[in-house]
Amino acid sequence: MTPAPGWYPDPHAPHLERWWDGTAWTEHRRAPGTPGGPVPPSPGGFGGRTRMIALTAATAVLVAAVVTGTVLLGGDGDPESRTGPATAPSAPAPDGTGPAPPGTPSESASGPSAGDPDIVEDQLNGVTFPLLDGWVRPEHVSQDDVVMTTPGTHDCPGEGSVCRHGLVVSRTVTASDETSPRLLAEEDVSEAAEDAFEEDALDRKPYGGIESHQVVESGPVAVAGRAGYFVRWRVTTGEGPGGYVQSLVFPSTAGTGAPIVVRYVFEAGDGAPPLADMDRITRGIRAAGGADPGGGVGNSLAPAPRSTPDTP
């Protein structure tokens, strides 16, 4: 059961509150303790990248103070890596008071599955992922919605500080009204490549920028009993051996069945995870809290209700 629509602490920015529409997080945020009860925000468009809504000058000063305090007091000396987010704290509670309602999205997009250390649960999207050998839960990473990474970091081949050999990201598609897994995957993979191998948030090029790409595989895939689609690119970069990105899109098994996009980012070369891990992780995705047949490339499972298979 998902929580009712309302304002809850933002799982990725606990100093702010974020609007939960009953099925997914929106891009509407506010300062905690803003007068008035939870009122649905005015409709508005938002892009694939996170955008902060405008705050008053006083609130901006408060937020800056909170962030500064966090940096000064909460750091552990580890550099922040290029490829992925730290676990966001605190389970949401309506308007910041009282216990969190049952089923409220918890600390981050990923968390341990009850009773199984080899499973990572994306509680917001209602799916679980297998935690394969060579993968760990995200720590000291800067991207939102990362569910797992390869352990440790290394010096980036180009500009910047540190990079990771691999990561997996899971998020709800909110920037488009499109519902076709194929069209969404084909559209997302280019953005995934740019986010991973082009410029970082400081306009540096950790891999020397993208020189070219090649589609190495694509097609329909059954994921957690739903009909999805994936597109995989081989990316050639200006520095280092380059890598691979894959965008996998399938309807959520919870709520309204909104599309979920899972991004796989693997470096190539020494220390990189085997490319077959993309398929292994895909086959192991399950609906949270219930048994389902899973899936994988080549499976011909019929889609669940509210899902329409794509024509290859």
C-alpha positions in Angstrom: 0.0 0.0 0.0 1.5 3.4 -1.0 1.1 6.5 1.2 -1.5 9.2 0.5 -0.5 12.2 -1.5 1.2 14.9 0.6 4.4 16.7 1.6 7.1 14.5 2.9 10.9 15.0 3.7 12.8 14.7 0.4 14.7 11.4 0.5 17.6 13.1 -1.4 17.4 16.5 0.3 16.2 16.0 3.9 16.3 19.8 4.6 13.4 20.2 2.2 9.9 18.6 1.8 8.8 17.1 -1.5 5.4 16.3 -2.9 4.4 12.7 -3.2 1.5 12.3 -5.6 0.4 8.9 -4.4 2.5 6.9 -6.9 5.7 8.8 -7.4 7.8 11.7 -6.3 7.2 15.0 -8.2 9.7 17.8 -8.7 7.8 20.2 -6.3 9.7 21.0 -3.1 9.3 23.4 -0.2 11.0 24.4 3.0 9.9 22.4 6.1 7.3 24.0 8.2 5.8 26.1 5.4 2.3 27.3 6.7 -0.7 25.3 5.5 -1.5 21.7 5.1 -0.4 19.5 2.2 -1.9 21.1 -0.9 -1.3 19.6 -4.3 1.2 21.9 -6.2 0.2 23.5 -9.5 0.7 21.3 -12.5 4.0 22.0 -14.3 6.4 20.4 -16.6 9.8 19.1 -15.5 12.8 17.7 -17.3 14.8 14.5 -16.9 17.3 16.3 -14.7 16.4 17.3 -11.2 15.3 21.0 -10.9 14.9 22.8 -7.6 11.8 25.1 -7.3 12.4 28.7 -6.4 12.7 29.5 -2.7 12.4 32.7 -0.8 15.6 34.5 0.1 15.2 33.7 3.7 14.7 30.0 3.0 17.7 30.0 0.7 19.9 31.3 3.5 18.5 28.6 5.8 19.2 25.8 3.3 22.7 27.1 2.7 23.4 27.0 6.4 22.1 23.4 6.7 24.2 22.3 3.7 27.3 24.1 5.0 26.8 22.4 8.4 26.5 19.1 6.7 29.7 19.6 4.8 31.7 20.8 7.8 30.4 18.3 10.3 29.2 15.2 8.4 32.1 14.4 6.1 34.2 11.3 6.5 37.1 12.2 4.3 36.1 10.1 1.4 36.1 11.9 -2.0 32.7 12.0 -3.7 32.8 9.8 -6.8 31.8 10.7 -10.4 29.3 7.9 -10.7 26.6 7.6 -8.1 24.5 9.1 -4.8 24.9 8.7 -1.1 22.0 7.0 0.7 19.5 9.7 1.5 18.5 9.8 5.2 15.2 9.6 7.0 11.9 8.0 6.2 9.2 10.5 5.3 6.6 11.7 7.7 3.7 14.0 6.7 4.6 17.6 7.3 7.6 16.5 9.4 5.6 15.2 12.3 4.5 11.8 13.6 5.6 8.4 12.3 5.9 7.8 8.6 2.8 6.2 7.1 3.0 2.5 6.1 4.6 2.0 2.7 6.2 5.4 2.6 9.3 5.6 0.4 12.3 5.2 2.7 15.8 6.4 2.9 16.8 6.1 -0.7 15.9 4.5 -4.0 17.7 1.4 -2.7 17.7 -0.4 0.6 18.2 -3.9 1.9 15.4 -6.3 1.4 14.0 -7.8 4.6 15.7 -11.1 5.4 17.9 -11.2 2.2 21.3 -9.4 2.1 21.7 -10.4 -1.6 18.7 -8.3 -2.6 18.4 -4.5 -3.0 15.0 -3.0 -2.9 13.9 0.1 -4.8 11.0 0.9 -2.5 9.8 3.9 -4.5 9.3 1.9 -7.7 8.3 -1.4 -6.0 11.0 -3.6 -7.4 14.0 -5.5 -6.1 17.4 -6.1 -7.7 19.8 -9.0 -7.2 23.1 -7.9 -5.5 25.6 -9.9 -7.5 29.2 -10.7 -6.5 31.3 -7.7 -7.3 28.5 -5.2 -6.5 27.7 -3.3 -3.3 25.1 -0.9 -2.0 25.8 2.7 -2.9 28.1 4.7 -0.6 29.7 8.1 -1.0 28.2 8.7 -4.4 26.7 11.9 -5.8 24.0 10.7 -8.2 20.4 10.3 -7.3 18.6 6.9 -7.5 21.6 4.6 -7.6 20.7 1.1 -6.4 24.2 -0.5 -6.6 27.8 0.2 -7.6 31.0 -1.7 -8.0 33.2 -1.4 -4.8 35.8 1.3 -4.5 36.9 4.1 -6.8 39.8 4.9 -9.1 41.3 7.9 -10.7 39.4 9.1 -13.7 41.3 8.8 -17.0 40.5 12.4 -17.9 39.6 15.5 -15.8 38.0 15.1 -12.4 38.8 13.2 -9.3 37.5 9.7 -8.9 35.3 7.3 -11.0 33.7 3.9 -10.5 33.8 0.9 -12.8 30.0 0.4 -12.7 26.7 1.5 -11.3 23.0 0.8 -11.7 20.3 3.5 -11.4 16.6 3.0 -11.1 14.1 5.9 -11.4 10.5 6.6 -12.5 10.0 8.3 -15.9 8.5 11.7 -15.1 9.7 13.9 -17.9 7.5 12.4 -20.7 4.0 11.4 -21.2 5.2 8.6 -23.5 4.5 5.1 -22.2 6.1 2.9 -24.9 9.1 1.1 -23.3 10.8 1.0 -26.7 10.5 4.7 -27.4 11.5 5.6 -23.9 14.6 3.4 -23.9 15.7 4.6 -27.3 15.3 8.2 -26.0 17.0 7.7 -22.6 20.1 5.9 -23.7 21.7 9.0 -25.3 21.1 10.9 -22.1 22.5 8.1 -20.0 25.7 8.1 -22.1 26.1 11.8 -21.7 25.5 11.7 -18.0 28.1 8.9 -17.6 30.8 9.7 -20.1 30.5 13.4 -21.1 30.7 16.3 -18.7 30.2 16.2 -14.9 28.4 18.8 -12.8 31.5 20.9 -12.7 31.9 20.9 -16.5 34.9 18.6 -16.4 35.3 15.6 -18.7 36.4 12.6 -16.5 36.6 10.4 -19.7 37.7 13.1 -22.1 34.2 13.3 -23.6 32.3 11.0 -26.0 33.9 10.5 -29.4 31.4 8.0 -30.8 28.9 5.3 -29.9 27.6 2.1 -31.4 24.3 0.2 -30.7 25.5 -3.2 -29.8 22.2 -4.8 -28.7 18.5 -3.9 -28.3 15.2 -5.6 -28.1 12.1 -6.6 -26.1 12.6 -8.1 -22.6 10.4 -9.5 -19.9 11.1 -7.8 -16.5 9.3 -8.8 -13.3 6.5 -10.2 -15.4 6.1 -7.0 -17.5 6.9 -6.4 -21.1 9.9 -4.0 -21.4 12.6 -3.0 -23.9 16.3 -2.3 -23.6 19.0 -0.5 -25.7 22.7 -1.0 -25.1 25.5 1.3 -26.5 29.2 0.9 -26.7 30.7 4.3 -26.0 34.2 5.4 -27.2 35.7 8.2 -25.1 38.6 10.6 -25.6 40.4 9.2 -22.6 40.5 5.7 -21.3 38.9 2.6 -22.7 35.3 4.0 -22.8 32.4 1.8 -21.7 28.8 0.7 -22.1 25.5 2.2 -21.2 22.1 0.4 -21.2 18.6 1.8 -20.8 16.0 -0.7 -19.7 12.3 0.5 -19.5 9.3 -1.4 -18.2 6.0 -0.6 -16.5 6.1 -0.5 -12.7 4.5 -3.4 -10.9 3.0 -1.0 -8.4 0.6 2.0 -8.4 -0.4 3.3 -11.8 2.2 1.2 -13.6 4.3 4.3 -14.5 7.4 3.4 -16.6 10.6 2.6 -14.7 13.9 3.2 -16.4 17.0 1.3 -15.2 20.3 2.6 -16.4 23.4 0.4 -16.4 26.8 2.2 -16.7 29.8 0.0 -17.1 33.3 1.0 -17.9 35.4 -1.1 -20.3 38.9 -2.4 -19.6 40.6 -3.7 -16.5 38.5 -3.8 -13.3 35.2 -3.4 -15.1 32.3 -5.7 -14.3 31.5 -8.4 -16.9 29.0 -7.2 -19.5 26.9 -10.3 -18.8 26.0 -8.7 -15.4 23.6 -6.4 -17.2 21.6 -9.5 -18.3 21.9 -11.2 -14.9 20.6 -8.2 -13.1 17.8 -7.8 -15.5 16.8 -11.4 -15.1 16.8 -11.0 -11.3 14.5 -8.0 -11.1 11.4 -8.9 -9.2 8.2 -7.1 -7.9 8.8 -6.1 -4.3 6.9 -8.1 -1.7 5.6 -10.8 -4.0 6.7 -13.7 -6.2 6.9 -13.3 -9.9 8.6 -15.1 -12.8 11.3 -12.4 -13.4 12.4 -12.3 -17.0 15.3 -11.6 -19.2 16.2 -11.0 -22.8 14.4 -13.5 -25.0 11.6 -14.2 -22.6 8.1 -14.0 -24.1 6.0 -13.3 -21.1 2.8 -11.5 -21.8 2.5 -8.0 -20.2 0.4 -7.5 -17.1 -2.7 -5.3 -17.4 -2.2 -1.6 -18.4 0.9 -2.6 -20.3 1.1 -2.8 -24.1 3.9 -4.8 -25.8 5.9 -2.9 -28.3 6.3 -4.0 -31.9 10.0 -4.7 -32.6 
